[in-house]
Amino acid sequence: MDIKLTDKKVTRDGMGEALIEIFQSNPNAIALSADIGAAFKLDVVKSICPDRYIECGICEQNMISVAAGMSYAGHEPICGSFAEFLPMRCLDQIRVSVCMNNANVIMIGGHAGLSYGGDGETIQAFEDISAIKSLPNLHIFVPSNANEAYEMTKLAFTIKAPVYLRITREIEQNFELENRTSLINNKIKSGEKIGIIGSGPFLYKSYLLAKMIDESTGINPNVYNLSYIKPYPVEFINTILSENKIIITLEDHQLSGGVGSIVTEVASENNPKPVLRFGINGRFGECGTREEIDKELGVDLDTLLKRSLQFIDKFLKFSN
């Protein structure tokens, strides 16, 4: 199994394409914005269904409460704001109005992770998943590219429960599986011994890292996409653990409370394996290009390869 590279595309564009189809076919769908609809492709709704687009202004907390109320009345709301605002500023409303009532509200956390370096640390959300991951009833989606964002946006409208959809801003490499099956929680490259788990925009970086490890060691790692991260995909993670001797995880989120933490939690209770986690390690962001910030935070490919080879040398020889 392997991937087929297609075009390069902004992840949120896939979400926008899905929204056009959803709003044309679902009369109960309704969009709410906190004065930034264009940034999250919610403006496509305004252009085709202006009567189902509500501009709440710069009032994120109120937007969540309004969305929850509309869901109680039978509507299917999707709302969005920057990822550093929506989960943390709106935590009380998400917890009480949405999750306690298992309200059918889709919440977009946009410009997440390392996807917008130009605005600096205040706009870079590395803690959004950990801030809300413990909330009951909540589903969390982290699409890797535009193709998966399209697929996950459509899936979100079928769940009928609270959904947090984490979306990035920058252009990412778009790809699909050669057999054209779903990318969601699936293996994207077959190999042996080493399982590399990528999430969000770091999935393609995981694929590149696997190629570099193969060139350096002769060991061809498996690569997996972990994008539907809550409820915990225990069965999928157990499959990964059973297929590999050591595990490496990559994510553009704090190591505390992110995808790597989910993997280690499941592993500790089911099939303990050595796990090396890559992500943001207790740092805030920086202002700069994506390449500059990756290097500063230790998630550039050269650093990932160096640390991965040390990990492989330390643990894999004991697992043969």
SVG drawing of the C-alpha trace seen along z (x, -y; Angstrom):
<svg xmlns="http://www.w3.org/2000/svg" viewBox="-37 -42 59 53">
<polyline fill="none" stroke="black" stroke-width="0.4" points="0.0,0.0 1.2,-3.5 -0.1,-7.0 -0.6,-8.7 0.4,-12.4 -2.1,-14.7 -2.0,-18.5 -1.0,-21.0 -4.0,-22.7 -5.1,-24.6 -6.7,-22.1 -9.7,-24.4 -10.5,-24.4 -11.6,-20.8 -13.9,-21.7 -15.4,-24.5 -16.1,-22.2 -17.9,-19.8 -20.0,-22.6 -21.3,-23.7 -22.6,-20.1 -24.0,-19.8 -25.9,-23.1 -27.3,-22.4 -28.8,-19.1 -29.4,-19.6 -32.0,-22.3 -31.3,-22.0 -27.6,-22.9 -26.8,-26.4 -23.5,-28.3 -22.4,-30.8 -19.3,-33.0 -17.4,-35.1 -16.6,-37.8 -14.1,-35.6 -16.3,-33.5 -14.0,-33.9 -11.0,-32.5 -12.9,-29.2 -14.8,-28.9 -18.1,-29.6 -18.5,-32.4 -19.4,-29.9 -22.6,-29.3 -23.3,-33.0 -23.0,-33.0 -25.4,-30.1 -27.7,-30.1 -27.6,-33.7 -30.6,-33.0 -28.7,-30.2 -25.6,-32.2 -25.5,-34.0 -22.8,-36.6 -22.3,-36.7 -19.5,-39.3 -16.4,-39.0 -18.3,-37.1 -17.1,-33.6 -18.7,-32.5 -22.0,-33.9 -21.7,-32.1 -21.3,-28.7 -24.3,-29.3 -26.4,-30.4 -25.3,-27.3 -26.2,-25.1 -29.7,-26.6 -30.2,-26.2 -29.3,-22.5 -31.9,-22.1 -34.5,-23.4 -33.5,-20.9 -31.0,-22.8 -27.5,-21.4 -25.1,-24.2 -21.5,-24.5 -19.5,-27.4 -15.9,-28.5 -13.1,-30.7 -9.4,-30.6 -8.2,-27.5 -6.6,-29.5 -10.0,-31.2 -12.7,-28.6 -11.7,-25.8 -10.1,-27.9 -12.1,-31.1 -15.3,-29.2 -14.5,-26.2 -17.4,-26.9 -20.0,-27.2 -18.6,-24.1 -18.7,-22.1 -22.1,-23.1 -24.2,-24.2 -22.8,-21.7 -21.2,-18.6 -23.4,-18.3 -26.5,-18.3 -24.8,-16.2 -25.8,-19.0 -25.3,-18.5 -22.8,-21.3 -19.8,-21.2 -17.0,-23.6 -14.2,-24.5 -10.9,-25.4 -9.0,-27.1 -5.4,-28.2 -4.4,-25.5 -0.9,-24.3 2.1,-25.6 0.0,-26.6 0.3,-30.4 3.7,-31.5 3.4,-35.1 1.2,-36.3 3.4,-34.8 2.7,-32.9 -0.6,-34.5 -2.3,-33.1 -0.6,-29.6 -2.8,-27.1 -0.7,-24.1 -3.0,-23.4 -6.5,-23.2 -6.9,-19.4 -5.7,-19.0 -8.0,-21.8 -11.1,-19.9 -10.1,-16.3 -11.5,-15.2 -15.0,-16.5 -17.6,-13.7 -19.6,-13.2 -17.1,-15.3 -15.7,-13.9 -12.3,-15.3 -11.2,-15.3 -7.8,-16.3 -7.7,-16.1 -4.3,-15.9 -5.0,-17.6 -7.8,-19.0 -9.0,-15.5 -9.5,-14.4 -11.0,-17.7 -13.6,-17.2 -14.3,-13.6 -14.3,-14.6 -16.6,-17.6 -19.2,-15.3 -18.7,-12.7 -19.2,-15.4 -22.7,-16.1 -23.7,-12.4 -22.6,-12.0 -25.3,-14.1 -23.1,-14.9 -20.5,-17.6 -17.6,-17.7 -14.4,-19.7 -12.8,-19.9 -9.2,-21.1 -8.2,-22.8 -4.9,-24.3 -4.3,-27.3 -1.3,-26.7 -1.0,-24.8 -0.3,-21.1 0.6,-18.2 -2.7,-16.6 -2.7,-12.8 -5.0,-9.8 -4.5,-6.1 -3.6,-4.1 -6.7,-1.9 -8.8,-5.0 -10.1,-3.9 -10.7,-6.4 -7.7,-8.2 -9.4,-8.4 -7.6,-6.2 -5.9,-4.1 -2.5,-2.7 -1.0,-4.8 2.3,-2.9 3.1,0.7 6.4,1.7 7.8,3.5 8.9,3.3 8.6,-0.5 5.1,-2.2 5.1,-5.9 1.8,-7.6 1.1,-11.0 -1.7,-13.4 -3.0,-16.5 -0.4,-18.2 2.4,-16.1 1.0,-13.0 2.9,-13.8 6.0,-14.7 5.6,-11.2 5.6,-9.7 8.8,-11.6 10.4,-10.6 9.7,-6.9 11.5,-7.2 14.5,-8.8 14.6,-6.1 14.5,-3.4 17.4,-5.1 19.4,-5.3 18.7,-1.9 17.3,0.4 14.2,0.7 11.0,-0.3 8.5,-1.7 4.7,-1.4 3.0,-4.8 -0.5,-5.4 -2.9,-8.3 -4.6,-9.0 -7.1,-11.7 -10.3,-10.6 -8.8,-10.9 -11.8,-11.0 -13.5,-8.8 -10.1,-7.1 -9.7,-4.7 -8.6,-1.9 -9.0,0.9 -7.0,-0.9 -4.2,-1.8 -4.1,1.8 -3.7,3.0 -0.8,0.6 0.8,1.9 0.4,5.5 2.0,4.8 5.1,3.1 8.0,3.4 8.4,-0.3 6.2,-3.4 6.9,-7.0 4.2,-9.7 4.2,-13.1 1.8,-16.0 1.7,-19.8 0.4,-20.1 1.8,-20.0 3.1,-16.6 1.0,-16.9 -2.6,-15.8 -2.1,-15.3 -2.1,-12.3 1.1,-10.9 -0.5,-10.9 -3.5,-9.0 -1.3,-6.4 0.8,-5.9 -2.4,-5.7 -3.8,-2.9 -0.4,-1.1 0.1,-1.2 -3.2,0.7 -3.1,3.1 0.3,3.7 3.2,1.7 5.8,0.7 8.5,-1.9 7.0,-5.1 8.9,-8.2 6.6,-11.3 7.4,-14.3 5.5,-17.5 5.7,-20.8 7.4,-20.2 6.2,-22.8 6.9,-25.8 4.8,-28.6 5.3,-29.5 7.5,-32.0 7.1,-34.5 8.6,-33.2 8.3,-31.0 7.1,-27.4 10.6,-26.1 12.1,-28.5 9.5,-27.6 9.8,-23.9 13.6,-24.1 13.2,-26.3 10.7,-23.9 12.6,-20.7 10.2,-19.3 12.1,-19.8 12.9,-16.6 16.6,-16.7 16.0,-16.7 13.2,-14.1 15.5,-11.8 18.4,-12.2 16.3,-11.5 14.5,-8.7 17.7,-6.9 18.9,-7.2 15.5,-5.7 15.7,-2.9 19.3,-2.1 18.3,-2.1 15.1,0.0 14.8,1.9 17.8,4.2 16.1,5.3 12.9,6.1 14.3,8.4"/>
</svg>
